[in-house]
Each structure stands twice: as structure tokens, then as C-alpha cells.
């Protein structure tokens, strides 16, 4: 072989100096034209053209977050008119990737709406666009919003994205209670094509295993026999007004035994509004405390002036016991503390 040395490379007619390609360079199909020669050349030898490496002087990316179960998987979904009968909105929640398993819409107002079945604590979204399904990355969604609702009528925008070119996008938010999630596509692609293409639309809540779920819980008191502390660790906020812990005691507290010492990174508290009650009953002031032995307590977070239905608190702590000490139970002077769910995350 007389011409075994690469002298030059062009991709779709454009000269390329680096001797490596990205997936996006060829994902939608490409023409690679090599110029060969009989002697070594300087092509691809510049130090700046070295392929990227996560192990050669670079900092590895952080580990992907543990998101827990996809709340949207297999749930009822509606959307704007599909491009074809085989590309309906249900394809965006079927857990599969590929050009034959996507939602596609050419409607003027392009949207997907998922019914999670009941009020859920929502903390993040993942959108998998055309490129992740093997189609051209030029069809990746350029701009979109994500909104949530408790009733499917009144919506609150949670995410606004513009100028996106990625095949997969991740969108963490402050924890909220929602039954319905809506993806509105405003710019469907990056190359002028008018069709929105979403391979998967995923909704996440837990952020890993809830360490407090169904663990032994005690409290200073309870308003009624049906409103004991076990209701705050049963994994539900949608069981009606009795699906909560309630207390009118002098020193209102809820304590959870995690079973063994754990590293705790976040605590989420679902208040009265998350369960459909008056938001004026949302807990205003409270301390989140951690203990190794259930006797000596360290305050991991002092929360003051809360008005949210669901409040999430990043902490750095370790212990076997977690306690919510309620200082001011409501916004309007009502004396009862009402907690629908206390969730603890960590390892």
C-alpha cells in the first residue's frame, strides 16, 4: 500500500484538522472524505487536536444524580395532534428510545400533558430529544417550558429552556406538589424543521430512596386517632385530610427512627397545602434536627417564614433519628401543626 498516511479529512465538505469525531458529527448521517498520501503528514498532530479524555489531566464529571422511579412512566398522557398515528403522546412515556417510539407533532401549539394519577412530590424532569433516539441532532428541541398543576387547570411554570441543542436535558427544581405536568414546545428543532419530536418525557420525585418511608415514627401528640405520626411517613399526601400527622400540643414534634445511622443530605416536608388543605395552615417556622441516640439533638436546618406546600432542605448531617420541631405551626395563628409527609434522603 503506497498511500497509507492521512493527509486531510473533510466532513460534509468542511475541512477538519482533528483526528476524531463527536457522535453529533455523524448521528444524522455524514460524508467523510479522506486525502491519503505516501508519507506521514502534520495532519492531526497539533496538541490542541488531541481527543478529550476524562483521565488525562481533566476533572471527571460528577456522578449522575440518583433520581428514583420515573413518575410519568406508563401514565395517561395527552398532547397536540401527532404527526402520524404511530407517533402519539403515549410513546413519550413508554420507557423506550428510537425513531419509531417517539411523540411527534406539527401542530401550531405543541404540548404533552401527563397525569401522574395523584398529587406527587416533583423535583426534576428529564427530556430525551430526537438525537438520543438515533435521529438527527438538528431535530433536538430548541426551546420549551415545563409547567405543573394540581388540578389540570391552573398551571405554574417551573422550567424555561431556550437555545438548547442537547439530546438529553435534565431540569432539577425546588420540590413541588403536582398531579399534572405539561411540556410546551416553542421551538421544535435547531434546523428549522417544524415538527416537535420527544422520545421520552420523564418526571422524578424521590431523588433516591426515602429513608423515612414506613419507619417507626413518634410524636408529642395527635389531633385525632386517625392523624398519628405514622401518617407522615406512609409515602402518601393524597389520602384526604386524615392522611397527615396533626398536633395541637405545647411542644409539637415528629420523630422518625431510621433504624441505623445514616448520612443525610436532604429532608423534604409536605405541609397542609400539599394535601389539599388551606395553605394558610402550611408550617411557618420549624427546626429539622438529627440525633445519634434520640436524646442529644443537633439542628441541621432552622426554617423560618416558610409558606411553601412542599419545602426541601439540603443538609449535611448524620444520625439515626430525625425530628421536626414545629415552632410556629401556621400562617394564620391556627394552633395545629399539620405535616402530610416527612422524607429523608441520603445513604
Secondary structure, DSSP 4 states (H G I P E B T S, - for coil): ----EEEEEEETTEEE-SS---HHHHTT---EEEEEESS--STT-SGGGSPP-SSSSSPPPPPPP---SBTTTT--EEESPBSSTTS-GGGGGSS--STTS-EEE-SSSEEEEEEEEEEEEEEEEEEEEGGGGTS-GGGS--EEEEEEESSSSS-EEEEEE-S---SEEEEEEEEEEEEEEEEEEEE--SSS---EEEEEEEEE-SSS-BTTTT--EEES--SSTTS-GGGGGSS-S-S-TTSSEEE--SSEEEEEEEEEEEEEEEEEEEEGGGGTS-GGGS--EEEEEEESSSSS-EEEEEE-S---SEEEEEEEEEEEEEEEEEEE--SSS---EEEEEEEEEE-
